[in-house]
């Protein structure tokens, strides 16, 4: 955690800097609603959860978002900007709408999530009759909301450069849970016309022949020339199991953030996947990543 955040947290814990009218809200654990967060310039808002944070995604760089352990720190860097914020824990996803920076008197100083009540002790079970088989557990369907995101990996873009007068998709993070892969990406529009993003497609390259220099680039987004060096037996679409997009329209000079979840095929890597966006008049908008 940065020194500045550590100092601020200590001040909060000790109850220093009391300011009238600033609010400390309480958020119920497991609440699936969208929580509105009021912010103020040059001030931090802290969200303190009842369990560790696994990952955080904000829709705009107009807010500085940092996190550690079970706390998320939010500071607006621009006036008149709003965006959304997602926080993942092992229990699921929390949703927030970050309002434009306002007055200090109206800001949310902190949003606390109290620890859940301990489970009630189970009544002793009656002994099973001789010869009877024990009852099997019947877990519900596996979802992100119930299992959480077990692993997150940032995608490196060291050799990938953002071009001018183009629409480009950049893969930021990969969230892996069993056979499901969640991809967080941004769409950057450096053209002079608005771009309608549309629904993404994710393809899996069949039997990819990855050159040895590229095998070491796991969790890298490849450049167009590097992607052309990979030979395969074709590509097939992967099943989309979830998708979210902050804005379906990207104005010139702006960007948006999206998350798409797919079901991965069985087998061992390296896997090569392609994220493709439609509706671009100058050609395909795509990103190729080696897993």
PALUM-691495 format. One line per 5 residues: number of its first residue (from 1); their letters; for each residue x, y, z of N, C-alpha, C. Coordinates in steps of 0.1 Angstrom, whole numbers, plus 5000, padded with zeros to 4 digits. Each point is the difference from the previous one (the first is absolute). Example, Ala and Ser with C-alpha at 12.3 -4.5 7.8 and 13.67 -1.06 7.14 Angstrom:
PALUM-691495
1 = as = 5132/4943/5078/4991/5012/5000/5009/5012/5000 | 4996/5011/4993/5009/5011/5000/4992/5011/5008
//
This chain:
PALUM-691495
1 = xxxxx = 5008/4988/5000/4992/5012/5000/5009/5012/5000 | 4997/5010/4992/5008/5012/5000/5000/5007/5013 | 5011/5008/5003/5002/5006/5013/4988/5010/5002 | 4996/5007/4990/4989/5010/5002/4988/4993/5004 | 4996/4989/4994/4988/4993/5004/5001/4994/5014
6 = xxxxx = 5012/4996/5004/5002/4995/5013/4998/5011/5010 | 5005/5012/4998/4998/5011/5009/4985/5004/5001 | 4994/5000/4989/4985/5004/5000/4992/4989/5007 | 5003/4988/4998/4993/4989/5007/5002/5001/5015 | 5012/5003/5005/5003/5001/5014/4992/5012/5006
11 = xxxxx = 4999/5011/4992/4993/5011/5005/4985/4997/5001 | 4995/4992/4990/4986/4996/5001/4997/4991/5012 | 5010/4990/5002/4998/4991/5011/5000/5007/5014 | 5008/5011/5001/5001/5007/5012/4989/5010/5002 | 4992/5002/4990/4989/5010/5001/5005/5014/4999
16 = xxxxx = 5011/5003/4993/5005/5013/4998/4992/5007/4989 | 5001/5013/4999/4994/5008/4990/4985/4999/4999 | 4993/5002/5011/4985/5000/4999/4995/5012/4993 | 4991/4998/4990/4994/5011/4992/4985/4998/5000 | 4993/5010/5004/4985/4999/5000/4994/4997/4986
21 = xxxxx = 4990/4992/5000/4992/4997/4988/5006/4990/4991 | 5013/4997/5002/5006/4988/4992/4993/4988/5005 | 4998/4990/4991/4992/4988/5003/5009/4988/5001 | 4996/4991/5009/5006/4987/5001/4988/4990/4998 | 4999/4994/4989/4989/4991/4996/5003/4986/5004
26 = xxxxx = 4990/4992/5001/5001/4986/5002/4994/4992/4988 | 5007/4990/4995/4995/4992/4989/4998/4986/5005 | 4989/4994/4997/4997/4987/5004/5007/4990/4992 | 5007/4990/5006/5007/4990/4993/4990/4992/4991 | 5005/4997/4988/4991/4992/4991/4990/5009/4992
31 = xxxxx = 5001/5013/5002/4990/5009/4993/5004/5001/4985 | 4991/4996/4991/5003/5000/4986/4996/5013/4993 | 4995/5010/5008/4996/5013/4994/5012/5008/4996 | 4998/5011/4993/5011/5009/4996/5000/5011/5010 | 5012/5001/5007/5001/5010/5011/5006/5013/4994
36 = xxxxx = 4994/5011/5002/5005/5013/4995/5010/5006/5010 | 5011/5004/4995/5011/5005/5009/5002/5015/4997 | 4999/5009/5009/5002/5014/4999/5015/5003/5004 | 5007/5007/4991/5014/5003/5002/5003/5015/5000 | 5012/5003/5004/5004/5014/4999/5015/5001/4996
41 = xxxxx = 5004/5010/4993/5014/5002/4995/5009/5001/5012 | 5012/4994/4999/5010/5001/5010/4996/4993/5013 | 4990/4991/4999/4996/4992/5012/4999/4986/4996 | 5002/4991/5009/4999/4986/4998/4987/4995/5006 | 4993/4991/4993/4989/4992/5005/5005/4986/5001
46 = xxxxx = 4998/4993/5012/5004/4987/5002/4988/4991/5001 | 5001/4988/4993/4990/4990/5001/5006/4988/5007 | 4995/4997/5012/5006/4989/5008/4990/4989/5000 | 5005/4988/4995/4991/4988/4999/5003/4991/5011 | 4992/4990/5001/5001/4990/5011/5009/4988/4996
51 = xxxxx = 5006/5000/4988/5009/4990/4995/5010/5006/4991 | 5011/4993/4997/5010/5005/4991/4995/5003/4986 | 5005/5010/4993/4997/5003/4987/5009/4992/4990 | 4994/4994/4990/5007/4992/4990/5004/5008/4988 | 4991/5009/4996/5003/5008/4988/4991/5012/5000
56 = xxxxx = 5005/5011/4993/4992/5012/4998/5001/5005/4986 | 4989/5005/4995/5000/5005/4986/4991/5013/5000 | 5006/5011/4995/4993/5013/4999/4999/5003/4985 | 4989/5007/4997/4998/5003/4986/5007/5012/4994 | 5007/5008/5008/5006/5012/4995/5012/5004/5008
61 = xxxxx = 5010/5006/4994/5012/5004/5007/4998/5014/5007 | 4987/5005/4999/4997/5012/5007/5000/4998/5016 | 5000/4988/5004/5001/4996/5014/5012/4992/5003 | 5007/5003/5010/5012/4992/5005/4994/4990/5010 | 5002/4987/4996/4995/4989/5008/5011/4991/5004
66 = xxxxx = 5002/4999/5013/5011/4991/5006/4993/4991/5010 | 5006/4988/5002/4994/4991/5009/5011/4991/5007 | 4997/4995/5012/5008/4991/5007/4992/4993/5011 | 5003/4987/5002/4993/4992/5010/4984/5002/4997 | 4993/5005/5010/4986/5001/4998/4995/5015/4998
71 = xxxxx = 5009/5008/4996/4997/5015/4998/5002/5004/4986 | 4991/5009/4995/5002/5007/4987/4999/5015/5002 | 5010/5007/4995/5001/5014/5001/4997/5007/4987 | 4992/5010/5000/4995/5007/4988/5003/5015/5002 | 5006/5006/4989/5002/5014/5000/4998/5005/4986
76 = xxxxx = 4990/5010/4998/4998/5005/4987/5012/5009/4996 | 5004/5000/4988/5011/5008/4994/4995/5011/4991 | 4987/4999/4996/4994/5010/4991/4986/5004/5005 | 4996/5012/4998/4987/5004/5003/4990/4996/4989 | 4987/4999/5004/4990/4997/4990/5001/4987/4993
81 = xxxxx = 5007/4990/5006/5001/4987/4994/4994/4990/5009 | 4993/4990/4994/4994/4989/5007/5004/4987/4993 | 4999/4989/5007/5003/4987/4994/4994/4989/5010 | 5002/4988/4996/4996/4989/5009/5012/4992/5005 | 4998/4993/5010/5011/4992/5007/4995/4987/5004
86 = xxxxx = 5008/4989/4997/4997/4987/5004/5011/4995/5010 | 4995/4993/5011/5009/4994/5009/4997/4985/5002 | 5010/4992/4998/4997/4985/5001/5006/4995/5013 | 4993/4992/5007/5004/4993/5012/4997/4985/4998 | 5004/4992/5009/4996/4986/4998/4985/4997/5001
91 = xxxxx = 4993/5009/5006/4985/4999/5000/4993/5005/4988 | 5007/5007/4991/4993/5005/4988/5005/5014/4996 | 4992/5007/4993/5003/5013/4995/4991/5011/5006 | 5007/5011/5003/4993/5012/5005/5000/5011/4990 | 4989/5007/4999/4998/5010/4989/4998/5014/5005
96 = xxxxx = 5008/5009/4995/4999/5014/5004/4999/5010/4989 | 4994/5011/5002/5000/5011/4990/5007/5012/5007 | 5011/5004/4994/5008/5011/5006/4995/5013/4994 | 4994/5009/5009/4994/5012/4996/5011/5011/4997 | 4996/5010/4992/5010/5011/4998/5004/5006/5014
101 = xxxxx = 5013/5005/5000/5005/5006/5013/4991/5012/5004 | 4996/5000/5012/4991/5010/5005/5007/5007/5012 | 4991/5005/5009/5006/5007/5012/5004/4990/5010 | 5009/5005/5009/5005/4992/5010/4989/4996/5010 | 4991/5010/5002/4989/4997/5010/4991/4989/4996
106 = xxxxx = 4999/4997/4987/4991/4990/4995/5006/4987/4996 | 5014/4999/5001/5007/4988/4996/4997/4989/5009 | 5002/4987/4995/5000/4988/5008/5015/4999/5006 | 5001/5002/5013/5013/4999/5006/5005/4985/5000 | 4991/4991/5003/5003/4986/5000/4987/4992/4998
111 = xxxxx = 5001/4988/4994/4989/4991/4998/5005/4987/5006 | 4994/4996/5012/5005/4988/5007/4990/4989/4998 | 5005/4988/4999/4992/4988/4999/5002/4992/5013 | 4991/4999/5008/5002/4992/5013/5002/4985/4997 | 5007/4994/5009/5002/4986/4999/4987/4992/5001
116 = xxxxx = 4999/4990/4992/4987/4992/5001/4999/4993/5014 | 4988/4997/5004/4997/4993/5012/5006/4986/4999 | 5005/4995/5011/5005/4986/4999/4989/4990/4998 | 5003/4989/4993/4989/4991/4997/4995/4993/5013 | 4987/4997/5000/4994/4994/5012/5005/4985/5000
121 = xxxxx = 5003/4995/5013/5004/4987/5001/4990/4990/4995 | 5005/4990/4993/4991/4990/4994/4995/4990/5011 | 4988/4996/4999/4994/4990/5009/5007/4987/4997 | 5002/4992/5010/5006/4987/4998/4991/4991/4991 | 5006/4993/4991/4992/4992/4991/4997/4986/5006
126 = xxxxx = 4989/4995/4997/4997/4987/5004/5008/4990/4993 | 5005/4989/5007/5009/4990/4993/4992/4994/4989 | 5007/4997/4989/4994/4994/4989/4997/4985/5003 | 4989/4995/4995/4997/4986/5001/5010/4992/4993 | 5002/4988/5005/5010/4991/4995/4996/4997/4985
131 = xxxxx = 5010/5001/4992/4998/4997/4986/4996/5012/4991 | 4996/5011/5007/4996/5011/4992/5012/5008/4995 | 4999/5005/4988/5011/5008/4994/4999/5014/5005 | 5011/5007/5003/5000/5014/5005/4995/5009/4989 | 4992/5010/5004/4995/5009/4990/5011/5008/4994
136 = xxxxx = 5000/5002/4987/5010/5007/4992/4996/5015/5000 | 5011/5008/5001/4997/5015/4999/4997/5003/4985 | 4991/5010/4998/4996/5004/4987/5003/5015/4998 | 5012/5003/4997/5003/5014/4999/4993/5006/4988 | 4997/5013/5001/4993/5007/4989/5010/5003/4988
141 = xxxxx = 4995/5006/4990/5008/5003/4988/5012/5009/5004 | 5011/4998/4994/5012/5008/5002/4999/5013/4993 | 5000/5011/5007/5000/5013/4994/5011/5009/5007 | 5003/5011/4993/5009/5009/5005/4995/5006/5014 | 4987/5002/5001/4995/5006/5012/5002/4991/5012
146 = xxxxx = 5000/4987/4998/5001/4991/5012/5014/4995/5002 | 5008/4999/4990/5014/4994/5002/5010/5011/4999 | 4998/5012/4994/5010/5010/5000/5010/4997/4989 | 5010/5009/4999/5010/4999/4990/5013/4995/5007 | 5004/4988/4997/5011/4993/5007/5014/5006/4997
151 = xxxxx = 5001/5005/4988/5014/5004/4995/4998/5012/4991 | 5009/5009/5000/5000/5011/4991/5014/5003/4995 | 5002/5002/4987/5014/5002/4995/4999/5012/4990 | 5009/5010/5003/5001/5011/4991/5006/4996/4986 | 4995/5005/4989/5005/4997/4987/5010/5011/4997
156 = xxxxx = 5012/4995/4995/5011/5009/4997/4998/5005/4986 | 5004/5013/4998/4999/5006/4987/5013/5007/4996 | 5011/4994/5004/5013/5006/4998/5003/5003/4985 | 4996/4991/4992/5003/5002/4985/4989/5005/4992 | 4989/5003/5007/4988/5004/4993/4998/5015/5002
161 = xxxxx = 4999/5008/4989/4999/5014/5000/4986/5005/4996 | 4995/5010/5007/4987/5005/4996/5002/5010/4988 | 4993/4997/4989/5002/5007/4988/4991/5013/4999 | 5001/5008/4990/4993/5012/4998/4989/4997/4989 | 4989/5007/5002/4989/5000/4990/4995/4985/4998
166 = xxxxx = 4999/4993/5011/4995/4986/5000/4991/4998/5012 | 4992/4989/4999/4993/4994/5011/5008/4988/5004 | 5004/4999/5013/5008/4988/5004/4994/4995/5013 | 5001/4987/5001/4996/4993/5013/5013/4995/5007 | 5001/5003/5013/5011/4996/5008/4996/4991/5011
171 = xxxxx = 5005/4988/5001/4997/4991/5011/5008/5004/5012 | 4993/5003/5011/5006/5005/5012/5003/4989/5011 | 4990/4991/5002/5001/4990/5011/4993/4987/4995 | 5005/4989/5006/4994/4987/4998/4996/4994/5013 | 4987/4997/5002/4995/4994/5012/4996/4985/4997
176 = xxxxx = 5007/4991/5007/4998/4986/4997/4993/4993/5011 | 4989/4993/4997/4993/4992/5011/4996/4987/4993 | 5007/4989/5005/4997/4987/4994/5002/5000/4985 | 4989/4997/4992/5001/5000/4986/4994/5013/4994 | 4999/5010/5008/4994/5013/4995/5011/5011/5001
181 = xxxxx = 5000/5008/4989/5010/5010/4999/4992/5014/4998 | 5004/5009/5009/4994/5014/4999/5011/5009/4996 | 4996/5008/4989/5010/5009/4994/4995/5014/5002 | 5008/5009/5007/4997/5014/5001/5008/5007/4989 | 4993/5009/4993/5007/5006/4988/4995/5015/4999
186 = xxxxx = 5008/5008/4993/4996/5014/4997/4999/5001/4985 | 4991/5009/4996/4999/5004/4986/5004/5014/4998 | 5011/5003/4993/5005/5014/4998/4997/5005/4986 | 4994/5011/5000/4996/5006/4987/5008/5013/4998 | 5010/4999/4991/5008/5012/4997/4996/5006/4986
191 = xxxxx = 4989/4996/4995/4995/5005/4987/4992/5013/5003 | 4994/5005/4990/4992/5013/5001/4985/4997/4999 | 4997/4987/5001/4986/4996/4999/4997/4991/5012 | 4987/5000/5005/4996/4991/5010/5000/4986/4995 | 5002/4991/5010/5000/4985/4996/4990/4993/5009
196 = xxxxx = 4991/4992/4994/4990/4992/5007/5007/4986/5002 | 5002/4997/5013/5009/4988/5003/4993/4987/4995 | 4988/4998/5004/4993/4987/4996/5005/4989/5009 | 4994/4988/4998/5003/4989/5009/5013/4993/4996 | 5009/4997/5009/5013/4994/4996/4998/4985/4997
201 = xxxxx = 5010/4995/4992/5001/4986/4998/5014/4995/5004 | 5001/4988/5006/5013/4995/5004/5002/4987/4992 | 5011/4999/4994/5004/4988/4992/5012/4992/5006 | 4999/4987/4998/5011/4991/5004/5007/4995/4988 | 5013/5001/4999/5008/4995/4989/5002/4985/5002
206 = xxxxx = 4996/4992/4990/5001/4986/5000/5015/4996/4997 | 5006/4992/5009/5013/4994/4998/5010/5011/4996 | 5002/5011/5008/5008/5010/4995/5015/4996/5001 | 5007/5004/4990/5015/4998/4999/5006/5014/5004 | 5004/5000/5012/5005/5013/5006/5015/5000/4998
211 = xxxxx = 5006/5009/4993/5015/5001/5000/5006/5001/5014 | 5012/4994/5001/5006/4999/5014/5002/5013/5007 | 5003/5011/4992/5001/5013/5008/4987/5005/5006 | 4989/4995/4994/4987/5005/5005/4994/4991/5011 | 5005/4988/5001/4996/4991/5011/5003/5006/5013
216 = xxxxx = 5011/5007/5001/5003/5006/5013/4992/5013/5003 | 4992/5004/4990/4992/5012/5002/4986/4996/5005 | 4999/4992/5010/4987/4997/5006/4994/5012/5007 | 4987/5002/4998/4993/5012/5005/5006/5013/4994 | 5003/4999/4987/5004/5012/4993/4990/5002/4989
221 = xxxxx = 4997/5013/4997/4993/5003/4988/5010/5001/4988 | 4998/4993/4989/5009/5000/4989/4997/5012/4991 | 5010/5004/4993/4998/5010/4990/4994/4993/4988 | 4996/5008/4990/4994/4994/4988/5010/4991/4992 | 5013/5005/5000/5010/4992/4993/5003/4987/5007
226 = xxxxx = 5000/5000/5014/5003/4988/5008/4988/4990/4998 | 4988/5005/5000/4988/4992/4998/5000/4993/4987 | 5005/5006/4990/5001/4994/4986/5010/4989/4999 | 5009/4999/5010/5010/4989/5000/4994/4987/5005 | 4989/5000/5007/4994/4988/5005/4991/4993/4990
231 = xxxxx = 5003/4988/4997/4993/4992/4991/4990/4991/5008 | 4989/4997/4995/4990/4991/5007/4991/4993/4989 | 4992/4991/5006/4990/4993/4991/4987/5007/4999 | 5000/5013/5002/4988/5008/5000/4996/5004/5014 | 4989/5007/5001/4996/5005/5013/4985/4997/5002
236 = xxxxx = 4996/4999/5013/4986/4997/5002/4995/5009/5012 | 4988/5005/4999/4995/5009/5011/4999/4993/5013 | 5003/5007/5011/4998/4995/5013/4986/5005/5006 | 4994/4991/5008/4987/5004/5006/5001/5012/5009 | 4992/5010/4998/5000/5012/5008/4991/4997/5012
241 = xxxxx = 5005/5001/5012/4992/4997/5012/4996/5013/5008 | 5007/5011/4997/4997/5012/5007/5007/5012/4993 | 4994/5012/5000/5006/5011/4994/4994/5013/5006 | 5009/5010/5001/4996/5013/5005/5008/5010/4993 | 4994/5012/4997/5006/5010/4993/4996/5014/5006
246 = xxxxx = 5009/5008/5003/4997/5013/5007/4992/5009/4990 | 5004/5001/4988/4993/5008/4990/5001/4993/4986 | 4989/4999/4994/5000/4994/4986/5004/5010/4989 | 5003/5012/5004/5004/5010/4990/5012/5007/5005 | 5011/5001/4992/5012/5006/5005/5002/5012/4991
251 = xxxxx = 5000/5012/5006/5002/5012/4993/5015/5002/4996 | 5003/5009/4990/5014/5002/4995/5008/5004/5012 | 5012/4994/5001/5009/5003/5011/4997/4994/5013 | 4990/4992/5001/4995/4994/5013/5003/4985/4999 | 4997/4993/5012/5001/4986/5001/4989/4995/5009
256 = xxxxx = 4998/4987/4999/4990/4993/5009/5006/4987/5004 | 4994/4994/5010/5005/4988/5007/4989/4990/4999 | 5004/4987/4997/4990/4989/5000/5006/4988/5006 | 4992/4990/5004/5004/4987/5005/4992/4990/4992 | 5006/4989/4995/4993/4989/4994/5005/4987/5006
261 = xxxxx = 4991/4991/5002/5004/4987/5006/4997/4989/4990 | 5009/4991/4998/4998/4989/4991/5004/4986/5007 | 4995/4990/4994/5003/4986/5005/5012/4995/4992 | 5011/4997/5006/5012/4995/4994/4999/4985/4996 | 5006/4995/4989/5000/4986/4997/5009/4993/5010
266 = xxxxx = 4999/4987/5001/5009/4992/5008/5013/4998/4993 | 5010/4997/5007/5013/4998/4994/5011/5008/5006 | 5012/4999/4996/5011/5007/5005/5005/5010/4989 | 5006/5011/5005/5004/5011/4991/5013/4997/4993 | 5005/5009/4993/4995/5014/5000/4987/5002/4992
271 = xxxxx = 4991/5008/5005/4987/5003/4993/5003/5014/4994 | 4993/5002/4989/5001/5013/4993/4985/5004/4998 | 4996/5011/5005/4986/5005/4999/5001/5013/4993 | 4989/5003/4993/4998/5013/4993/4987/5007/5004 | 5001/5012/5005/4988/5008/5003/4997/5009/4989
276 = xxxxx = 4988/4999/4994/4997/5007/4988/4987/5009/5002 | 5001/5012/4996/4989/5010/5001/4994/5003/4986 | 4987/5001/4998/4994/5002/4987/4999/5015/4997 | 4994/5003/4989/4995/5013/4996/5011/5010/4997 | 5012/4996/4997/5010/5010/4997/5002/5001/4985
281 = xxxxx = 4998/5012/4994/5000/5001/4986/5014/4999/4994 | 5011/5002/5008/5013/4999/4994/5007/4986/5002 | 4992/4990/5004/5006/4987/5001/4996/4994/5014 | 5006/4989/5003/4997/4993/5013/5007/5007/5012 | 4993/5001/5011/5006/5004/5012/5002/4987/5009
286 = xxxxx = 5012/4996/5002/5002/4988/5007/5013/5001/5009 | 5001/4990/5009/5011/4998/5009/5003/4986/5000 | 5013/4996/4999/5005/4986/5001/5008/4998/5012 | 4997/4990/5008/5007/4998/5013/5004/4985/5001 | 5012/4998/5005/5005/4986/5002/4998/4997/5015
291 = x = 4993/4989/5003/4998/4995/5014/5009/4989/5003
//
